[in-house]
Amino acid sequence: MPLLQCPIDGSFAAALTTALQIHDRIVHLPLGQPSTHKLKLDPPTIAAGCDPDQWSAFTRQWEMYKTGMAITDNVLPTALFYCCDTNLRTDIMRDLQGDVANMIETDLLKAIKSLAVKEESTLVQRIKSNRMTQYLGQISGLFWPVLEAKHHSNSIKPRAKN
């Protein structure tokens, strides 16, 4: 923190100098110190038997939760493990004989996905796609993002953008 000396004598100048020093100490952290401010957020949850859309929503919520809560790498697998419901946690412990707390995030996410997500066949995905309709009066520019979002996590993709 720089030490400020006021060249002007007087109580106003001294008060201003003190206020600037307080501001410098609170707002301008040294370069080596990260901010310790974190939000209070509810963790996202996932349960067994979810569909690919729910899994996609969970992973996006997990990324936001991880950033907002400023979760460090050493507790990240434990925080991710406790986002699962009780039955899914039991399945993970039974399936992964190793220590979950020492796993890499990507490996744990793959394990959770393999146990939680109920994959649909391509035929079921195509039938659901064929049943999607555009509302009367809905602008096609608004319907296209709905199609893209639906097929974002699926194996089939829309062919052309009109």
RODO-2510 file (C-alpha; in nm, 4 decimals, decimal comma):
residues 162
     n   res          X          Y          Z
     1     m     0,0000     0,0000     0,0000
     2     p     0,1466     0,3376    -0,0931
     3     l     0,1945     0,5774     0,1901
     4     l     0,0272     0,9075     0,1111
     5     q     0,1571     1,2339     0,2508
     6     c    -0,0615     1,5399     0,2189
     7     p     0,1298     1,8566     0,1321
     8     i    -0,1541     2,0769     0,2664
     9     d    -0,1980     2,1291     0,6390
    10     g    -0,5465     2,1037     0,7826
    11     s    -0,8032     1,8580     0,9091
    12     f    -0,9875     1,8279     0,5738
    13     a    -0,6708     1,7271     0,3923
    14     a    -0,5859     1,4749     0,6646
    15     a    -0,9365     1,3256     0,6493
    16     l    -0,9174     1,3035     0,2701
    17     t    -0,5782     1,1333     0,2898
    18     t    -0,7133     0,8794     0,5421
    19     a    -1,0173     0,8091     0,3236
    20     l    -0,7940     0,7479     0,0213
    21     q    -0,5762     0,5091     0,2199
    22     i    -0,8836     0,3133     0,3360
    23     h    -1,0118     0,2994    -0,0209
    24     d    -0,6737     0,1798    -0,1471
    25     r    -0,6557    -0,0953     0,1178
    26     i    -1,0104    -0,2253     0,0607
    27     v    -1,0697    -0,1897    -0,3128
    28     h    -0,7260    -0,2335    -0,4643
    29     l    -0,5980    -0,5743    -0,3538
    30     p    -0,2347    -0,6653    -0,4125
    31     l    -0,1809    -0,8530    -0,7415
    32     g    -0,1011    -1,1856    -0,5739
    33     q    -0,4260    -1,2030    -0,3740
    34     p    -0,7408    -1,3305    -0,5434
    35     s    -1,0739    -1,1909    -0,4340
    36     t    -1,2342    -1,3915    -0,1538
    37     h    -1,5853    -1,2756    -0,2417
    38     k    -1,8177    -1,5657    -0,3187
    39     l    -2,1917    -1,5948    -0,3606
    40     k    -2,4330    -1,8037    -0,1561
    41     l    -2,5868    -2,0370    -0,4148
    42     d    -2,7849    -2,3571    -0,3895
    43     p    -2,5976    -2,6432    -0,5554
    44     p    -2,7474    -2,7905    -0,8724
    45     t    -2,8889    -3,1382    -0,8304
    46     i    -2,8990    -3,4434    -1,0525
    47     a    -3,0780    -3,7753    -1,0100
    48     a    -3,0662    -4,1096    -1,1852
    49     g    -3,2932    -4,1511    -1,4865
    50     c    -3,2640    -3,7992    -1,6263
    51     d    -3,2705    -3,7263    -1,9977
    52     p    -2,9901    -3,5635    -2,2011
    53     d    -3,1575    -3,2210    -2,1807
    54     q    -3,1591    -3,2348    -1,8003
    55     w    -2,7933    -3,3405    -1,8056
    56     s    -2,7033    -3,0469    -2,0282
    57     a    -2,8843    -2,8088    -1,7934
    58     f    -2,7060    -2,9632    -1,4936
    59     t    -2,3595    -2,9193    -1,6457
    60     r    -2,4300    -2,5534    -1,7282
    61     q    -2,5602    -2,4949    -1,3743
    62     w    -2,2553    -2,6748    -1,2322
    63     e    -2,0182    -2,4421    -1,4188
    64     m    -2,2030    -2,1355    -1,2878
    65     y    -2,2134    -2,2793    -0,9332
    66     k    -1,8437    -2,3630    -0,9415
    67     t    -1,7556    -2,0084    -1,0478
    68     g    -2,0011    -1,8340    -0,8167
    69     m    -1,8969    -2,0275    -0,5075
    70     a    -1,5251    -2,0003    -0,5937
    71     i    -1,4730    -2,3734    -0,5395
    72     t    -1,1072    -2,4701    -0,5307
    73     d    -0,9663    -2,7753    -0,7076
    74     n    -0,9025    -2,9702    -0,3868
    75     v    -1,2727    -2,9734    -0,2834
    76     l    -1,4243    -2,9712    -0,6317
    77     p    -1,4869    -3,3499    -0,6614
    78     t    -1,6544    -3,3583    -0,3201
    79     a    -1,8804    -3,0642    -0,4074
    80     l    -1,9734    -3,2306    -0,7380
    81     f    -2,0412    -3,5624    -0,5617
    82     y    -2,2839    -3,3952    -0,3206
    83     c    -2,4785    -3,2433    -0,6106
    84     c    -2,6069    -3,5961    -0,6772
    85     d    -2,9108    -3,7288    -0,4942
    86     t    -2,8692    -4,0024    -0,2328
    87     n    -2,9466    -4,2966    -0,4616
    88     l    -2,7088    -4,1740    -0,7304
    89     r    -2,4325    -4,1208    -0,4718
    90     t    -2,4800    -4,4800    -0,3578
    91     d    -2,4561    -4,6011    -0,7185
    92     i    -2,1386    -4,3978    -0,7734
    93     m    -1,9746    -4,5370    -0,4600
    94     r    -2,0670    -4,8905    -0,5668
    95     d    -1,9476    -4,8381    -0,9262
    96     l    -1,6268    -4,6437    -0,8560
    97     q    -1,4355    -4,8458    -0,6001
    98     g    -1,1724    -4,5697    -0,5638
    99     d    -1,1782    -4,2505    -0,3597
   100     v    -1,4158    -4,0018    -0,5221
   101     a    -1,2528    -3,7048    -0,3447
   102     n    -0,9276    -3,7610    -0,5376
   103     m    -1,0856    -3,7897    -0,8836
   104     i    -1,0473    -3,5380    -1,1638
   105     e    -1,3624    -3,3368    -1,2368
   106     t    -1,3985    -3,4600    -1,5958
   107     d    -1,3697    -3,8261    -1,4911
   108     l    -1,6276    -3,7808    -1,2174
   109     l    -1,8635    -3,6025    -1,4573
   110     k    -1,8308    -3,8921    -1,7048
   111     a    -1,9056    -4,1430    -1,4272
   112     i    -2,2079    -3,9459    -1,3091
   113     k    -2,3353    -3,9124    -1,6654
   114     s    -2,3021    -4,2848    -1,7322
   115     l    -2,5095    -4,3633    -1,4221
   116     a    -2,7602    -4,0762    -1,4309
   117     v    -2,8491    -4,0158    -1,7951
   118     k    -3,0978    -4,2403    -1,9675
   119     e    -2,9854    -4,2263    -2,3311
   120     e    -3,2513    -4,2290    -2,5991
   121     s    -3,2126    -4,4110    -2,9252
   122     t    -3,1776    -4,2117    -3,2452
   123     l    -3,5198    -4,3350    -3,3567
   124     v    -3,6879    -4,1919    -3,0445
   125     q    -3,5039    -3,8627    -3,0960
   126     r    -3,6230    -3,8439    -3,4571
   127     i    -3,9830    -3,9202    -3,3599
   128     k    -3,9748    -3,6414    -3,1007
   129     s    -3,8221    -3,4063    -3,3570
   130     n    -4,0935    -3,4863    -3,6099
   131     r    -4,3603    -3,4088    -3,3485
   132     m    -4,2193    -3,0624    -3,2770
   133     t    -4,4324    -2,7957    -3,4371
   134     q    -4,4086    -2,4240    -3,4818
   135     y    -4,6918    -2,2333    -3,3152
   136     l    -4,9315    -2,0418    -3,5349
   137     g    -4,7869    -1,6956    -3,5734
   138     q    -4,4500    -1,7884    -3,4210
   139     i    -4,1607    -1,6327    -3,6079
   140     s    -3,9291    -1,8901    -3,7630
   141     g    -3,6328    -1,7020    -3,6149
   142     l    -3,7698    -1,7896    -3,2718
   143     f    -3,8492    -2,1515    -3,3572
   144     w    -3,5005    -2,2308    -3,4867
   145     p    -3,3276    -2,1755    -3,1471
   146     v    -3,5806    -2,4139    -2,9916
   147     l    -3,4768    -2,6811    -3,2430
   148     e    -3,1068    -2,6116    -3,1849
   149     a    -3,1474    -2,6304    -2,8076
   150     k    -3,3400    -2,9566    -2,8348
   151     h    -3,0741    -3,1168    -3,0514
   152     h    -2,7723    -2,9614    -2,8783
   153     s    -2,7003    -3,2641    -2,6633
   154     n    -2,8437    -3,5268    -2,9002
   155     s    -2,6621    -3,7165    -3,1711
   156     i    -2,8860    -3,5912    -3,4549
   157     k    -2,8543    -3,2391    -3,5866
   158     p    -3,0857    -3,0256    -3,8004
   159     r    -2,9676    -3,0238    -4,1616
   160     a    -3,0193    -2,6673    -4,2780
   161     k    -3,1043    -2,3311    -4,1358
   162     n    -3,3906    -2,1582    -4,3192
***
